[in-house]
Amino acid sequence: MKSAFRALALAAVLALAAPLAQAAPARVAPILTTPEAKDEKTFARPQVARVTHVDLDLAADFEAKSFSGTAALDVLAAPGAGEIILDSLGLQVSRVTDARGRDLPWAMEARVNDEVGAPLTVQLKGARRIVVHYVSAPGARALQWLPPELTAGKQKPLLFSQGQAIHNRTWIPTQDSPGIRQTWSARIVVPEGLVAVMSGDKLTPEGEPAGPGKRAFRFRMDNPVPPYLIAIGIGDLAFQPLGPRTGVYTEPSMIAAAAAELADTEKMVEAAEALYGPYRWGRYDVLVLPPAFPLGGMENPTLTFLTPTFITGDKANVSLVAHELAHSWSGNLVTNATWPDGWLNEGFTTYFENRIMEALYGAERAAIEAELDWDGLQADIAEAGGPDTEGTKLYGQTAGQIEYFKGAIFLRTLESIVGRERWDAYLRGYFDRHAFQPQTTAGFLRDIREHLVAGDADLEAKLDLDAWAYAPGVPANALHTRSEALARVDAHAAAFLRGGAASAIPAAAWTTQEWQRFLNNLPRKLSREQLAELDRAFALSDSPNGYIRSAWLELAIANRYEPALPSLETFLMSVGRGLFIRPLYAGLMRDEEWGRPIARRIFAQARSSYHPTVASGIARLVEP
């Protein structure tokens, strides 16, 4: 009776997650053919033949750690085009047919490398819909299959995907480029007792019978999206509404804490709409995943994926939610055409996130976070080798989080020069003009010159657009936002370094961001007594806040502070978020005699709990 009641209750709440209104009709998005829009990470030739719609019919096998089934692809081909080239990595293709089931010739060429995979070339024979029969590999880079012991409930397995940047080619044979937007639909078969969710409209929220011990879930996305935004989660998932069009999915044991932390989500959507126009995706739900999730969040349309490390009980880290929501405009609505243009996603979104935070929580909270952006930019520039290095350019392969920080400061600088009212009108129009389309850095500069600069030579000179987009370092006109709250934190840090007592620091009411400023700005060499005093006063080694604890552990590693080692080991064994754990491994590896053996020992134990993309990155760092 208990399990039957729970099933009925789950079906009832899942029904609340159905779209509130019919999605926009399916459409074919344009592609860009200018030289700067050529994506070097795809084998596709979209000007010859491209995918416009993906229809998945897949079964999830938790024992084999794979998906099997078909991907039916709608093809738009130029006159005379005889073939289409798809991206694949590790896919085991058995057959390709047309819509009537007739075999089509196909060839999988040799793998170029482990990043981009291999081209899958299909001879069209006049077909405008092809069906690829395949199985994904157990080690597919986009997929993490968690055993029950790595979930919150410890009873059932869980799967999640991470498609950005070019990982979805490991489970979906399509043209895996952000500049080739596609609509999609899916039927996903899962073991009975598990729930499937995806980044689209949920057509059967409660599922439907699919044979003995199986259940099928159907989804649809009628807005064309870059393929990295096709995402899936499968597990023992509960749902709780947060507002008329917002809600949270997570494991039952986490639902109350997650919902409390996310209580302002509906207000965030409203604040974002007031800034830059209507939210165009129907629902905005959130899936809170286990700690193995490799990112802070992922902006999958209609269903943001979030790390549980943002849950601290005080909403101190909900700027992460604001960031992923903002991607519904910058990134999902208007998308970088190539990955060197990634700042058009992340820089715009970091700026937009800050505006949402200001609207909801006030100017000082926004100033704190903006000044931390400045701190982060300076640290990344130093790590890249200084302001003259290639990695500090916005366009290109940026170092660290430069595309986030420098991009946001660029837009904040533009706002300060032209005025907020004029800037907001421009940015809202920009999203409207390029909705559901790819964009390049050059295209953005053309747009801003046409619609904002409008031939004003003095304004063009003040903005210094080309220097921001293409030159290294930080232009002289950059706006450095300063926070009074962080100035007070700096004063307390200085007093402590002069010999003041840690207990005299009024940190009880500090936000996460104030703690980050304090810990990150302390010298990397402190005495053992100073570190012990800080830990006694504030229990930093036991902090449940991942942002604070990781910052503390970075400081402890730099000082070989061995009393923090148990905390470090526990943290690295239980958290998979790259933002937190990469700097810790990097800090250990900088210390050849003391740190490297510790890094290698812990990584050997923790590796299986990390997402494949995080594990491979850390392996390159720590393994000889």
C-alpha positions, 0 to 999 in steps of 0.5 A, spaced: 500 500 500 505 504 501 509 504 494 502 504 491 500 510 494 507 513 493 506 512 485 499 515 485 502 521 489 508 522 484 504 521 478 499 527 481 505 532 482 509 530 476 502 532 472 503 539 475 510 539 471 506 539 464 507 545 460 502 551 461 501 552 454 502 549 447 509 550 445 511 554 439 510 550 432 517 547 430 521 551 425 527 550 421 533 555 424 538 559 420 545 557 419 551 562 419 555 561 413 560 567 414 567 565 415 568 566 422 562 561 423 565 555 421 565 550 427 572 546 427 569 541 432 564 538 427 565 534 421 558 536 419 557 540 412 551 544 414 551 548 407 550 541 404 546 537 408 544 538 415 539 535 421 533 539 422 530 535 427 532 529 432 527 523 434 530 519 439 527 512 441 532 509 446 532 504 452 536 505 458 540 499 460 543 501 467 547 494 467 550 495 461 551 503 462 548 504 455 542 507 451 540 502 445 535 504 439 534 509 434 535 516 432 531 518 426 533 525 423 530 530 418 535 532 413 535 539 409 539 538 403 542 542 398 540 540 391 544 535 388 547 533 395 548 526 396 550 525 403 550 527 410 556 527 415 554 526 422 558 527 429 559 521 433 564 518 438 564 511 441 557 509 438 556 502 435 552 503 429 549 497 426 544 500 421 542 506 417 535 506 413 530 511 410 523 513 413 521 506 410 526 502 412 530 501 406 538 500 408 542 506 406 549 506 405 553 509 411 561 509 413 564 510 420 571 513 418 577 512 423 577 516 430 580 523 429 582 523 436 578 522 443 575 529 443 571 530 436 571 522 435 569 520 428 565 522 422 559 518 420 557 519 413 550 517 410 548 516 403 542 519 402 539 516 396 534 522 396 532 520 403 529 526 407 529 522 413 534 517 416 534 512 421 540 510 425 540 504 429 545 504 434 548 503 442 552 508 446 558 505 449 559 504 456 564 510 457 560 515 453 563 522 455 556 525 456 553 520 461 554 518 468 551 512 470 551 512 478 550 506 482 545 507 488 551 508 493 552 514 490 545 517 490 542 520 496 537 515 497 542 509 496 537 505 493 536 506 486 541 508 480 541 514 477 543 517 470 544 524 468 547 527 461 552 533 460 552 535 453 556 541 453 561 542 449 561 537 444 559 531 449 552 529 446 555 525 440 557 520 445 550 518 445 546 521 439 548 521 432 547 528 430 551 534 427 554 536 434 555 544 433 552 549 437 551 553 430 546 547 427 540 548 431 535 542 431 528 541 434 527 534 437 523 529 440 524 523 444 521 516 447 525 513 453 524 507 456 527 506 463 526 500 468 519 500 472 520 505 479 525 510 475 522 517 472 525 520 466 526 527 465 528 531 459 530 538 457 523 539 453 516 539 454 514 533 458 508 529 454 507 523 459 510 526 466 507 519 469 510 515 464 506 509 460 507 501 460 513 499 455 513 491 457 514 487 463 518 491 468 519 497 463 516 504 463 516 509 457 516 517 457 515 522 451 518 529 450 518 534 445 522 540 444 519 545 438 524 550 439 530 549 435 536 548 440 543 547 439 544 539 440 548 540 446 542 542 450 539 535 449 539 533 456 536 527 460 536 525 467 533 518 470 532 516 477 528 516 483 525 523 482 520 526 486 517 533 484 515 539 488 512 546 484 515 552 486 510 557 482 505 557 476 511 555 471 517 553 476 518 547 480 524 542 482 525 535 481 530 531 485 531 525 490 525 524 495 530 525 501 532 532 498 526 535 495 524 539 502 531 542 502 532 543 495 525 547 494 526 551 500 533 554 497 529 555 490 523 558 493 525 565 489 525 561 483 518 564 480 520 571 482 527 570 478 523 568 472 519 575 473 525 579 474 528 576 468 522 578 464 522 585 466 529 586 464 529 583 457 523 580 455 518 574 455 521 567 457 520 563 451 520 556 453 514 554 457 516 552 464 522 553 468 524 547 472 530 545 476 533 538 477 538 537 483 543 532 482 547 528 486 554 531 488 557 527 482 554 533 477 561 536 474 558 543 474 555 548 478 549 548 473 547 547 466 542 551 463 538 545 459 532 548 456 525 548 461 530 543 466 536 546 469 541 541 472 544 543 478 549 541 483 547 540 490 553 544 493 549 550 492 544 548 498 546 551 504 540 553 507 540 561 507 540 562 499 547 564 499 548 561 492 542 562 489 546 567 484 547 560 481 540 559 479 539 566 476 545 564 472 542 558 469 536 562 468 539 568 464 542 563 459 534 562 457 536 568 453 543 568 452 546 562 450 539 558 449 535 563 445 541 566 442 547 561 442 554 562 440 555 559 433 562 556 435 566 555 441 571 560 441 565 565 441 563 562 448 563 569 451 557 570 448 553 565 452 557 566 459 559 573 459 552 575 457 549 571 462 554 573 468 552 580 466 544 578 466 545 574 472 548 580 476 542 584 474 537 579 476 540 579 483 540 586 484 533 586 482 531 581 487 536 582 493 539 589 492 544 593 489 549 591 495 549 584 493 550 585 486 556 590 487 559 584 492 558 579 486 560 584 481 567 585 485 568 578 485 568 577 478 573 583 478 577 579 483 576 572 479 578 576 472 585 578 475 586 571 478 585 568 471 589 573 468 595 572 472 594 564 472 594 565 464 601 568 464 599 575 464 595 580 461 599 580 454 597 572 453 592 569 448 588 566 453 586 573 456 582 574 449 575 574 449 574 571 443 578 564 442 580 559 447 580 563 454 583 561 460 580 559 466 573 563 467 575 569 463 569 568 458 565 569 464 568 575 468 571 579 462 565 578 458 560 581 464 565 586 465 565 588 458 557 589 458 557 592 465 562 597 462 558 598 456 552 600 460 556 605 464 558 609 458 551 609 454 546 609 460 542 603 463 536 605 460 539 605 453 543 599 454 537 595 456 533 597 450 539 595 446 540 588 449 532 587 449 532 588 442 538 584 441 535 578 444 529 579 439 533 580 433 537 574 434 532 569 437 533 562 436 539 563 432 546 562 432 551 568 433 558 570 432 563 575 436 563 579 429 556 578 428 555 581 435 559 587 433 556 589 427 549 589 431 551 593 436 554 598 431 548 598 427 543 599 433 547 602 438 553 606 436 549 608 429 555 612 426 557 616 433 564 616 432 565 619 439 561 613 442 565 608 438 571 611 441 569 610 448 566 603 447 573 600 444 569 594 442 574 591 438 579 591 444 574 588 448 573 582 443 579 581 440 585 584 444 588 581 450 588 583 457 583 588 460 582 595 456 583 602 460 575 603 460 573 597 464 569 599 470 571 596 476 565 595 481 566 596 488 563 593 494 563 597 501 561 590 504 567 587 501 571 593 503 569 592 510 571 584 509 578 587 507 579 591 513 578 585 518 583 581 514 588 586 515 587 586 522 587 579 523 594 579 519 596 584 524 595 580 530 588 581 531 584 575 534 580 571 529 574 571 534 574 578 533 572 578 526 564 579 526 563 573 520 557 570 523 553 574 518 557 574 512 555 571 506 558 566 502 561 571 497 564 575 503 567 569 506 570 567 499 573 574 499 576 573 506 579 567 504 582 568 497 585 574 499 589 572 505 596 570 503 598 563 501 603 563 507 600 563 514 603 560 520 600 554 523 598 558 529 594 563 525 590 557 521 589 553 527 586 559 530 581 561 524 579 553 524 577 553 531 573 560 531 569 558 524 570 551 524 572 551 516 574 544 516 567 542 517 563 547 513 557 544 509 558 550 504 562 548 498 564 555 496 567 556 503 570 549 504 574 549 498 577 556 499 579 554 506 582 548 503 586 551 498 589 556 503 590 549 507 594 546 502 598 552 500 601 552 507 601 544 508 596 544 514 595 537 515 590 538 520 585 539 514 587 533 511 581 529 513 577 534 511 580 535 504 580 527 503 572 527 505 571 533 500 574 530 494 571 523 495 564 526 496 564 532 491 565 532 483 564 539 482 570 541 477 570 548 480 571 546 487 576 540 486 580 542 480 584 547 484 585 543 490 588 537 486 592 543 482 594 546 489 597 539 491 600 538 485 604 544 485 607 541 492 612 535 489 614 532 495 608 533 500 602 534 495 603 530 489 602 523 493 596 526 497 593 528 490 594 521 487 592 517 493 585 521 493 584 521 486 585 513 485 580 512 490 575 518 488 576 517 480 570 512 479 565 517 483 567 523 478 563 525 471 568 522 465 569 529 463 572 531 470 575 525 471 579 525 465 581 533 466 584 531 473 587 525 470 591 529 466 593 533 472 595 528 477 598 522 473 605 522 471 
